[in-house]
Amino acid sequence: MSTRSASWPLLVLCLMTGYGFQADAATAASPGDPNPASQRWLDAREVQRKGRASLHKDAEADKVERAKKAVKVALELVAKARDLRVPGQDAFFARVTAFIGRLDRAQAETVTAALKDLPAEPANADAKLVREWTSFMSGRRTTLMKPTETLGDKALGVGVYDIAHECLDEVLAFDPDSPGLRKALNLTRVGERWYGPKDMELVKAGLVWDDKLGWIVAKEAARYAAGDYFDVQAKRWTTLAEANAAHATLDKEWLVQTEHLEIRGNAPLAALVGSANALEGFYAQIFAAYCAFFAKEKGDVKLIFGLLDHPRLLISIASDKDSYVKSLPSGVAAGWSAGMWIPAANSSFFFAGPKELMFHEFTHQILGVFSGHGGAPVWVVEGAAVYTQSPTYDADGRLVLGVPEKNRDIRRYLAEVKSMSAMPLDQLFAIDYAGWLAAKDPGAQYAAAGAVVQFCMEAERRRFRADFIDYLRDAYLGQTQGHAVWDYLGMTRAGFASSFASWAEGGGKSGDPRI
């Protein structure tokens, strides 16, 4: 089911329940001669924009230099390992090359080539040799990582959160079990997994998370391997098939809790657990992409990893369309939707099916919950959800957002540009919520809105991203003071339209090697 069918009932509900969004003042034409207050606002943003641009420019150039320094240290370590081979070195060098690869993939190949000449790693080694290696390696770890840690701290301190997140992600590539960083994020390791504080309540009760079964009894691995299943809700051993049958009705639905989510539904457990895994990973990327949206104060490392404390987000996943219709709050018509975020119920509702719809509506839920449901223009509300609705994995196995080739709405808009049938920007910006709902071809406006957000988030090596997120946040909070998106980006309306058109006509390229 398309995102269009899901979002229309949302618009109706917003208007019905008092969560209506204010008129599209944020996209009104900016005054030709700004008043003094407006001019001061524009001047302040220009100063901020130049500061951000300088840091981004320095960070991009610094990335190559950091890679060069890291390669030099890595080759010293490889040379030492030729004469001092001990267990654990292969895993260590894999992390080193992963870290350098995040900085400059080409330079990482130099280290990879050098590693091929190492003798096989021994299964055991004399304790004295292990201590010698540990001392040698530890003395060079600071040299290897300090530049990246320093840049991350600087970016975090001045609120350039995308660079801060990238640096912290690079640090974790080298040291995924970094005790200091994990402690700062309030995570606790149990077995091979890190748990947040809410999850730890369940871990302390004797449970651990399994990616297929959800919460299982930690000490009973053998029983699960034999085909038994412990129903945590019913507090009894059974089989998974019997448990699914027992929870197949809405009055006895499953309850699956994770660090950030509370998922209920009568869909099979595998669908709920799969959705929980997908949404938890997606949740983290939403915070990484839109972290300034959620910022309460500068320097909060938790916000860029999606670890702000809040009640679990409520989600309902039904087994089929009939159960989905019945699961909706009284008075809410499903129409031909396959899912929707309902602010009045503080929950999203779906039935098990395409993930794109789930990610789209979950974006509405996250941005809505953390902004008090907001007053943003409809094009930016829907455009932000279109931008995030098709997450994919990059070459390093990381979940990323904003890959146009994976997003059918963005692809549609770029195709419409080629055929000269794309919705004009003025028409898009003029649509209010009632007009959006009444559209004969809603697909065209979703495609156009998604393309505008894609441009603002990814074009010109993410040049506009930080300013756009400021606009997104202020629009949701009703604090744009009448300034339009192009004002936030430091452009005129005509300049914005021209840059967007050039980007779209060029195939929507970002120029960013991460995409």
Backbone torsions as a table, in degrees:
resi	resn	phi	psi	omega
1	MET	NA	138.9	-175.2
2	SER	-75.5	162.6	176.6
3	THR	-67.8	-25.5	177.7
4	ARG	-58.9	-47.8	-176.8
5	SER	-65.1	-28.1	-179.1
6	ALA	-76.9	-35.9	-169.3
7	SER	-84.8	-25.3	-179.8
8	TRP	-60.3	-46.2	176.3
9	PRO	-60.6	-31.5	176.3
10	LEU	-59.4	-42.6	-178.6
11	LEU	-65.1	-42.0	177.6
12	VAL	-60.1	-45.1	-176.6
13	LEU	-65.7	-39.3	177.6
14	CYS	-57.4	-41.6	-179.0
15	LEU	-72.5	-32.2	-176.4
16	MET	-77.1	-32.7	-168.0
17	THR	-105.1	11.6	177.5
18	GLY	87.1	7.9	177.1
19	TYR	-103.3	28.2	178.0
20	GLY	-62.6	146.5	-178.8
21	PHE	-97.1	147.6	-176.9
22	GLN	-69.9	165.1	-177.2
23	ALA	-59.7	163.6	-170.1
24	ASP	-78.3	53.0	-179.8
25	ALA	-66.3	-27.8	-175.7
26	ALA	-68.7	-15.3	178.4
27	THR	-113.0	12.9	175.3
28	ALA	-67.6	155.2	-179.4
29	ALA	-60.1	134.8	178.8
30	SER	-71.3	146.2	-179.2
31	PRO	-64.0	144.8	-179.6
32	GLY	-62.7	-41.3	178.9
33	ASP	-119.2	99.3	-177.4
34	PRO	-60.4	142.5	174.3
35	ASN	-71.2	168.9	-175.9
36	PRO	-55.5	-41.8	-179.5
37	ALA	-64.8	-43.0	179.3
38	SER	-64.9	-38.5	-179.9
39	GLN	-65.7	-39.2	177.2
40	ARG	-63.0	-38.4	177.4
41	TRP	-62.4	-46.3	179.8
42	LEU	-63.5	-40.2	179.7
43	ASP	-65.2	-41.7	-179.6
44	ALA	-64.4	-39.6	178.9
45	ARG	-67.1	-35.0	179.0
46	GLU	-64.5	-41.3	177.4
47	VAL	-62.5	-46.1	179.1
48	GLN	-62.3	-40.9	-177.9
49	ARG	-64.1	-42.6	179.8
50	LYS	-65.2	-38.5	178.1
51	GLY	-63.4	-44.1	177.9
52	ARG	-63.4	-44.6	-178.1
53	ALA	-61.8	-39.7	179.3
54	SER	-62.8	-43.2	-179.7
55	LEU	-66.6	-39.9	178.6
56	HIS	-64.3	-42.0	179.9
57	LYS	-63.6	-45.9	179.4
58	ASP	-63.4	-40.4	-178.2
59	ALA	-65.2	-38.6	-179.2
60	GLU	-66.6	-43.9	178.1
61	ALA	-68.1	-38.0	-177.8
62	ASP	-67.0	-26.5	-178.1
63	LYS	-61.2	-42.2	179.1
64	VAL	-65.6	-42.4	180.0
65	GLU	-66.6	-39.8	177.6
66	ARG	-63.2	-37.0	177.9
67	ALA	-65.0	-41.4	179.3
68	LYS	-61.1	-45.4	179.3
69	LYS	-64.7	-39.8	-179.6
70	ALA	-66.3	-39.2	178.5
71	VAL	-62.6	-41.8	179.2
72	LYS	-59.1	-46.1	179.2
73	VAL	-66.0	-42.1	-178.9
74	ALA	-61.1	-41.2	-179.9
75	LEU	-67.6	-32.7	173.6
76	GLU	-62.4	-41.6	179.5
77	LEU	-67.1	-39.6	178.0
78	VAL	-63.9	-42.9	179.0
79	ALA	-60.8	-41.4	178.4
80	LYS	-64.4	-39.7	-177.9
81	ALA	-66.5	-24.2	177.6
82	ARG	-62.5	-34.9	-178.6
83	ASP	-99.5	-13.0	-175.0
84	LEU	-136.0	75.9	-175.0
85	ARG	-90.0	123.0	-179.7
86	VAL	-136.4	160.8	178.5
87	PRO	-60.9	146.0	176.4
88	GLY	95.2	-11.2	-177.4
89	GLN	-68.6	-36.9	-178.8
90	ASP	-60.8	-45.0	178.7
91	ALA	-64.6	-39.2	178.6
92	PHE	-61.6	-47.6	-178.2
93	PHE	-68.6	-29.2	175.2
94	ALA	-62.3	-40.2	178.2
95	ARG	-69.6	-37.2	178.5
96	VAL	-62.5	-46.5	-179.4
97	THR	-68.3	-33.5	176.0
98	ALA	-63.5	-42.9	178.5
99	PHE	-62.2	-48.8	-179.7
100	ILE	-64.5	-36.0	178.0
101	GLY	-61.8	-31.8	176.4
102	ARG	-66.3	-29.8	-179.5
103	LEU	-83.5	-48.9	-177.0
104	ASP	-158.8	103.6	-174.4
105	ARG	-59.4	-36.9	-178.5
106	ALA	-63.3	-42.3	-179.0
107	GLN	-70.2	-28.2	178.0
108	ALA	-63.4	-27.5	-179.8
109	GLU	-64.0	-29.2	177.6
110	THR	-61.5	-42.4	179.1
111	VAL	-70.1	-42.3	178.9
112	THR	-57.7	-41.7	179.5
113	ALA	-64.6	-41.0	-179.6
114	ALA	-65.5	-33.3	-177.9
115	LEU	-67.5	-23.5	-177.9
116	LYS	-65.7	-22.0	-178.3
117	ASP	-87.4	-4.5	-179.3
118	LEU	-71.1	143.2	172.0
119	PRO	-66.6	165.2	-178.6
120	ALA	-61.1	143.4	179.2
121	GLU	-70.4	131.5	179.5
122	PRO	-74.7	155.7	177.0
123	ALA	-75.7	-28.5	-179.3
124	ASN	-140.8	162.1	177.0
125	ALA	-155.5	155.0	177.9
126	ASP	-61.6	139.3	-177.5
127	ALA	-57.5	-34.4	179.6
128	LYS	-64.0	-40.1	178.4
129	LEU	-67.2	-39.1	178.3
130	VAL	-62.5	-42.9	179.2
131	ARG	-64.6	-39.5	178.8
132	GLU	-62.0	-44.1	178.2
133	TRP	-65.1	-44.2	-179.4
134	THR	-59.8	-41.8	178.9
135	SER	-65.0	-43.8	-180.0
136	PHE	-64.0	-44.7	-178.3
137	MET	-67.8	-43.5	-177.1
138	SER	-63.0	-36.0	-179.4
139	GLY	-67.5	-19.2	-179.1
140	ARG	-105.5	-7.7	178.5
141	ARG	-61.9	-42.7	-179.7
142	THR	-61.3	-44.5	178.6
143	THR	-60.5	-37.9	-178.0
144	LEU	-68.8	-43.1	-168.7
145	MET	-103.9	-22.7	-171.1
146	LYS	-55.9	-44.9	-179.7
147	PRO	-57.5	-40.2	-179.9
148	THR	-70.2	-41.8	178.3
149	GLU	-63.1	-39.3	-179.8
150	THR	-65.5	-45.3	179.0
151	LEU	-63.3	-40.8	178.9
152	GLY	-61.6	-42.8	178.4
153	ASP	-63.3	-41.2	179.9
154	LYS	-64.2	-45.3	-179.7
155	ALA	-64.5	-40.3	179.1
156	LEU	-63.8	-40.0	-177.5
157	GLY	-66.4	-30.0	-179.3
158	VAL	-102.0	6.4	173.8
159	GLY	80.7	17.9	174.6
160	VAL	-93.1	82.3	-165.3
161	TYR	-73.4	-25.5	-179.7
162	ASP	-68.1	-39.2	176.4
163	ILE	-68.0	-41.5	179.1
164	ALA	-59.2	-44.8	179.8
165	HIS	-64.0	-41.8	-179.5
166	GLU	-61.8	-43.3	-180.0
167	CYS	-65.9	-43.6	179.3
168	LEU	-65.7	-34.8	176.7
169	ASP	-65.6	-37.7	177.0
170	GLU	-65.6	-41.1	177.9
171	VAL	-61.2	-43.0	-179.5
172	LEU	-69.2	-26.2	175.5
173	ALA	-63.3	-37.6	178.8
174	PHE	-80.4	-40.8	-175.0
175	ASP	-133.2	74.4	-176.1
176	PRO	-61.7	-19.2	-179.4
177	ASP	-107.3	24.1	-179.1
178	SER	-50.7	111.0	-177.1
179	PRO	-60.8	-41.0	-178.1
180	GLY	-63.9	-46.5	-178.5
181	LEU	-70.3	-41.4	179.0
182	ARG	-63.2	-36.5	177.4
183	LYS	-66.1	-41.3	178.2
184	ALA	-61.3	-31.4	179.6
185	LEU	-87.4	0.8	178.0
186	ASN	62.7	41.7	179.2
187	LEU	-110.0	146.4	-179.3
188	THR	-124.7	132.7	-179.3
189	ARG	-90.3	130.6	173.2
190	VAL	-133.8	118.1	-175.0
191	GLY	65.5	-127.7	-178.7
192	GLU	-101.9	12.3	-174.7
193	ARG	-128.0	148.4	174.4
194	TRP	-99.6	135.2	-177.7
195	TYR	-120.6	143.7	173.0
196	GLY	-82.5	176.3	-174.5
197	PRO	-62.5	-36.4	179.3
198	LYS	-70.9	-42.1	176.5
199	ASP	-62.6	-34.4	-177.3
200	MET	-63.9	-25.8	175.8
201	GLU	-61.2	-38.0	178.7
202	LEU	-76.7	-36.5	178.0
203	VAL	-63.0	-41.2	179.2
204	LYS	-65.3	-21.3	177.1
205	ALA	-85.3	4.2	175.4
206	GLY	99.8	11.8	-178.2
207	LEU	-107.2	156.6	171.0
208	VAL	-135.6	157.6	-177.5
209	TRP	-88.3	131.2	174.4
210	ASP	-114.0	132.0	-173.5
211	ASP	-67.3	-12.1	177.6
212	LYS	-109.5	-34.4	-175.1
213	LEU	-106.7	-5.6	-176.2
214	GLY	78.1	-137.9	-177.8
215	TRP	-77.8	124.5	178.9
216	ILE	-127.0	161.2	179.3
217	VAL	-74.0	120.2	-170.7
218	ALA	-57.8	-39.6	-172.8
219	LYS	-88.7	5.1	-174.7
220	GLU	-115.8	35.5	-177.8
221	ALA	-57.0	-37.4	-178.0
222	ALA	-63.6	-38.6	-179.0
223	ARG	-67.7	-39.9	177.2
224	TYR	-64.2	-41.0	179.3
225	ALA	-62.1	-28.3	179.9
226	ALA	-83.4	-3.0	177.7
227	GLY	105.2	-0.7	177.0
228	ASP	-81.5	159.8	177.2
229	TYR	-143.0	133.0	178.1
230	PHE	-96.7	115.6	177.5
231	ASP	-79.1	104.2	-175.8
232	VAL	-62.3	-36.0	-179.9
233	GLN	-69.3	-45.5	-178.6
234	ALA	-83.1	-12.7	179.8
235	LYS	57.7	48.6	177.9
236	ARG	-153.6	153.9	175.8
237	TRP	-81.5	141.1	179.7
238	THR	-157.1	-155.7	170.1
239	THR	-114.3	160.7	-179.9
240	LEU	-62.6	-39.9	179.3
241	ALA	-61.3	-42.7	179.4
242	GLU	-68.3	-36.9	179.1
243	ALA	-67.0	-41.1	176.9
244	ASN	-61.4	-40.0	178.2
245	ALA	-65.5	-38.3	-179.7
246	ALA	-67.5	-26.4	-177.5
247	HIS	-107.9	22.3	-174.5
248	ALA	-84.8	-1.2	177.0
249	THR	-115.5	153.2	-175.1
250	LEU	-64.7	-28.0	-179.9
251	ASP	-77.1	-11.7	178.3
252	LYS	-130.6	33.3	-173.0
253	GLU	-65.0	160.8	175.9
254	TRP	-65.5	153.9	169.6
255	LEU	-129.8	117.1	178.7
256	VAL	-122.8	118.9	179.6
257	GLN	-110.6	136.5	172.6
258	THR	-126.5	-173.9	-175.7
259	GLU	-56.1	-39.7	-174.4
260	HIS	-115.6	-7.3	-169.4
261	LEU	-128.3	149.4	167.0
262	GLU	-126.3	107.2	-174.8
263	ILE	-107.2	125.8	175.4
264	ARG	-119.8	150.3	176.7
265	GLY	167.6	162.6	178.7
266	ASN	-102.9	11.8	172.6
267	ALA	-70.5	160.0	177.1
268	PRO	-56.1	150.0	-176.8
269	LEU	-55.7	-39.2	-178.8
270	ALA	-58.2	-38.2	179.1
271	ALA	-67.7	-40.2	-179.2
272	LEU	-69.6	-43.5	-180.0
273	VAL	-68.2	-40.8	176.1
274	GLY	-60.4	-41.8	177.4
275	SER	-66.3	-38.9	178.4
276	ALA	-61.4	-45.5	178.5
277	ASN	-61.6	-45.7	-178.0
278	ALA	-65.3	-44.2	-177.0
279	LEU	-71.6	-33.3	176.0
280	GLU	-64.3	-43.9	176.7
281	GLY	-65.1	-40.2	178.7
282	PHE	-66.1	-40.4	178.5
283	TYR	-54.5	-46.2	-179.4
284	ALA	-62.8	-37.9	-179.1
285	GLN	-73.4	-31.6	174.8
286	ILE	-61.1	-43.7	179.0
287	PHE	-67.0	-37.0	178.3
288	ALA	-65.1	-42.8	-177.6
289	ALA	-73.5	-41.7	-174.0
290	TYR	-111.3	27.3	-168.5
291	CYS	-57.3	-35.2	179.4
292	ALA	-65.5	-23.6	176.7
293	PHE	-61.5	-36.1	-174.3
294	PHE	-95.5	-5.2	-171.4
295	ALA	-64.3	130.1	173.4
296	LYS	-99.9	-35.3	175.8
297	GLU	-154.5	153.0	-178.5
298	LYS	-66.9	151.9	174.5
299	GLY	86.4	4.6	-179.7
300	ASP	-86.2	98.3	-176.2
301	VAL	-63.0	-27.1	-176.2
302	LYS	-66.5	-32.9	-173.1
303	LEU	-67.2	-31.9	-177.2
304	ILE	-79.1	-7.8	172.4
305	PHE	-109.6	13.6	176.0
306	GLY	68.2	37.1	-176.5
307	LEU	-116.6	24.7	172.7
308	LEU	-65.5	140.6	-178.0
309	ASP	-76.7	132.6	178.1
310	HIS	-166.1	160.2	175.2
311	PRO	-59.9	151.4	178.8
312	ARG	-59.0	141.7	177.9
313	LEU	-78.8	134.9	-173.4
314	LEU	-91.5	133.1	-179.1
315	ILE	-140.3	137.1	176.4
316	SER	-117.9	127.6	179.9
317	ILE	-124.9	108.2	-178.3
318	ALA	-87.1	163.0	-176.4
319	SER	-78.1	-27.7	-177.5
320	ASP	-156.9	178.8	-175.8
321	LYS	-62.2	-40.5	-178.8
322	ASP	-62.9	-44.5	178.9
323	SER	-67.2	-35.3	177.6
324	TYR	-61.0	-47.0	179.3
325	VAL	-59.1	-43.2	-179.5
326	LYS	-69.9	-25.3	-177.0
327	SER	-77.5	-17.7	-176.9
328	LEU	-69.3	150.2	178.4
329	PRO	-58.6	154.1	179.9
330	SER	-56.6	132.9	177.5
331	GLY	90.6	-4.5	179.4
332	VAL	-99.9	118.1	-179.7
333	ALA	-87.7	132.7	-179.8
334	ALA	-76.3	-27.1	-175.2
335	GLY	56.7	-134.4	177.4
336	TRP	-105.6	25.3	-179.5
337	SER	-77.9	160.9	174.1
338	ALA	-114.9	2.3	-180.0
339	GLY	171.0	157.3	177.2
340	MET	-164.0	154.8	172.6
341	TRP	-98.6	123.9	-176.5
342	ILE	-113.9	101.6	-177.0
343	PRO	-55.7	-40.9	-176.5
344	ALA	-62.9	-30.1	178.3
345	ALA	-93.8	-7.1	-178.9
346	ASN	55.8	36.8	-175.9
347	SER	-150.5	152.7	169.8
348	SER	-98.5	148.2	-179.9
349	PHE	-129.2	132.0	178.9
350	PHE	-143.0	173.3	158.5
351	PHE	-125.0	152.0	-171.5
352	ALA	-54.0	125.9	-177.2
353	GLY	176.8	-143.0	-175.2
354	PRO	-58.3	134.8	-179.1
355	LYS	-72.7	-27.4	-177.1
356	GLU	-57.2	-44.7	178.3
357	LEU	-61.3	-43.8	-179.0
358	MET	-60.8	-45.7	-179.8
359	PHE	-65.9	-38.3	179.7
360	HIS	-60.8	-52.1	-176.8
361	GLU	-72.3	-31.4	177.9
362	PHE	-66.6	-32.2	173.8
363	THR	-61.6	-45.4	175.3
364	HIS	-56.0	-42.7	-176.5
365	GLN	-64.6	-48.4	-178.2
366	ILE	-62.7	-50.4	-178.1
367	LEU	-66.0	-35.4	178.6
368	GLY	-68.4	-46.4	-178.3
369	VAL	-61.8	-42.3	-174.8
370	PHE	-84.9	0.9	176.8
371	SER	-121.2	2.5	-175.3
372	GLY	74.3	22.7	175.0
373	HIS	82.3	-15.6	158.9
374	GLY	72.8	175.9	180.0
375	GLY	-135.8	33.2	-173.9
376	ALA	-79.4	151.1	173.4
377	PRO	-58.4	148.8	-175.1
378	VAL	-62.3	-33.8	-177.3
379	TRP	-64.4	-35.9	-178.2
380	VAL	-80.0	-33.6	176.3
381	VAL	-61.3	-50.2	-178.6
382	GLU	-75.2	-34.7	179.6
383	GLY	-63.6	-40.0	178.5
384	ALA	-62.9	-37.8	179.8
385	ALA	-71.9	-36.8	176.2
386	VAL	-63.9	-43.0	-179.3
387	TYR	-57.0	-38.0	-174.2
388	THR	-94.8	-4.6	-166.1
389	GLN	-74.8	-10.4	-175.8
390	SER	-127.8	62.9	178.8
391	PRO	-65.0	151.6	179.8
392	THR	-145.1	170.6	-179.2
393	TYR	-102.2	135.7	178.7
394	ASP	-86.9	-173.4	-175.5
395	ALA	-63.5	-24.1	179.9
396	ASP	-92.5	5.7	178.9
397	GLY	81.9	14.9	-179.9
398	ARG	-94.2	139.7	176.3
399	LEU	-74.7	126.0	-178.2
400	VAL	-129.8	154.0	178.3
401	LEU	-109.3	163.0	170.9
402	GLY	79.9	29.4	176.0
403	VAL	-96.1	104.5	-171.5
404	PRO	-61.0	-32.2	-178.7
405	GLU	-63.1	-21.9	-178.4
406	LYS	-95.3	-4.0	-172.3
407	ASN	-110.8	111.8	-174.5
408	ARG	-65.8	-31.9	179.0
409	ASP	-69.5	-42.3	177.5
410	ILE	-64.5	-42.5	178.5
411	ARG	-61.3	-39.5	179.5
412	ARG	-61.3	-45.9	-177.7
413	TYR	-63.0	-44.2	-178.9
414	LEU	-63.5	-35.3	176.3
415	ALA	-68.1	-39.1	178.8
416	GLU	-66.8	-32.2	175.5
417	VAL	-62.6	-43.5	179.5
418	LYS	-63.1	-36.5	-179.2
419	SER	-90.2	4.6	178.4
420	MET	60.0	35.9	179.6
421	SER	-120.7	10.2	-177.3
422	ALA	-71.3	149.0	178.0
423	MET	-64.8	128.6	178.4
424	PRO	-65.8	150.1	-178.9
425	LEU	-60.3	-43.1	-179.2
426	ASP	-58.7	-39.1	178.5
427	GLN	-66.7	-42.6	179.2
428	LEU	-61.5	-49.0	-175.5
429	PHE	-68.4	-18.9	-178.9
430	ALA	-84.8	-10.9	-176.3
431	ILE	-76.7	126.5	172.1
432	ASP	-97.7	-175.2	-175.7
433	TYR	-64.3	-39.3	179.1
434	ALA	-65.1	-41.8	178.5
435	GLY	-65.2	-37.5	177.8
436	TRP	-61.8	-42.1	-178.8
437	LEU	-67.6	-31.7	-174.2
438	ALA	-87.3	-2.3	-174.2
439	ALA	-59.8	139.3	176.6
440	LYS	-78.0	-30.6	179.0
441	ASP	-126.9	78.6	-176.8
442	PRO	-62.5	-25.1	-179.5
443	GLY	-59.1	-35.7	-178.1
444	ALA	-65.3	-40.1	-177.8
445	GLN	-76.2	-34.2	174.7
446	TYR	-62.8	-43.0	-179.8
447	ALA	-62.7	-44.3	-178.9
448	ALA	-66.9	-44.4	179.7
449	ALA	-63.1	-43.0	178.3
450	GLY	-63.2	-38.4	-180.0
451	ALA	-65.9	-39.7	179.0
452	VAL	-62.9	-44.2	178.8
453	VAL	-68.0	-39.2	175.8
454	GLN	-56.7	-44.6	178.0
455	PHE	-61.0	-47.5	-177.2
456	CYS	-66.8	-30.0	-177.3
457	MET	-89.2	-30.6	-169.1
458	GLU	-122.8	-20.4	-172.8
459	ALA	-65.5	151.8	175.6
460	GLU	50.7	51.8	177.6
461	ARG	57.0	42.0	177.4
462	ARG	62.8	32.2	-178.4
463	ARG	-60.6	-35.4	-173.7
464	PHE	-96.6	-4.4	-168.2
465	ARG	-56.4	-53.4	-174.7
466	ALA	-62.4	-41.1	179.3
467	ASP	-67.7	-38.0	179.0
468	PHE	-65.8	-40.4	180.0
469	ILE	-65.2	-34.4	172.9
470	ASP	-59.8	-42.8	178.0
471	TYR	-64.0	-45.3	179.9
472	LEU	-57.1	-47.4	179.9
473	ARG	-61.9	-50.1	-177.6
474	ASP	-65.2	-34.5	178.7
475	ALA	-66.0	-43.9	177.9
476	TYR	-62.9	-36.9	-177.8
477	LEU	-86.1	-3.4	-178.5
478	GLY	68.8	35.4	-174.1
479	GLN	-122.4	27.9	179.8
480	THR	-79.1	-11.9	-178.9
481	GLN	55.4	31.9	177.7
482	GLY	83.6	1.4	179.7
483	HIS	-82.2	142.3	-177.8
484	ALA	-90.8	170.4	-178.0
485	VAL	-58.7	-37.4	-179.1
486	TRP	-69.2	-27.8	174.2
487	ASP	-62.8	-41.9	179.1
488	TYR	-64.7	-33.0	-177.9
489	LEU	-86.3	-1.7	179.2
490	GLY	76.0	35.2	-176.7
491	MET	-131.0	163.2	168.7
492	THR	-85.2	167.0	177.2
493	ARG	-60.2	-42.8	-179.7
494	ALA	-66.2	-39.6	179.2
495	GLY	-65.6	-39.6	177.4
496	PHE	-62.4	-47.4	-178.6
497	ALA	-61.5	-39.9	-179.3
498	SER	-67.4	-44.8	-179.6
499	SER	-65.0	-41.1	179.1
500	PHE	-63.9	-43.2	-179.6
501	ALA	-62.9	-42.1	179.1
502	SER	-63.2	-41.7	178.7
503	TRP	-62.5	-47.5	-177.9
504	ALA	-66.1	-42.6	179.8
505	GLU	-66.3	-24.3	177.9
506	GLY	-86.9	7.1	176.2
507	GLY	93.8	11.3	175.5
508	GLY	70.1	32.5	-179.2
509	LYS	-76.1	147.3	-179.6
510	SER	-95.7	-25.6	-174.2
511	GLY	72.8	9.2	-177.7
512	ASP	-104.1	122.9	-178.4
513	PRO	-63.4	-15.1	179.3
514	ARG	-76.5	-15.4	-176.3
515	ILE	-105.3	NA	NA
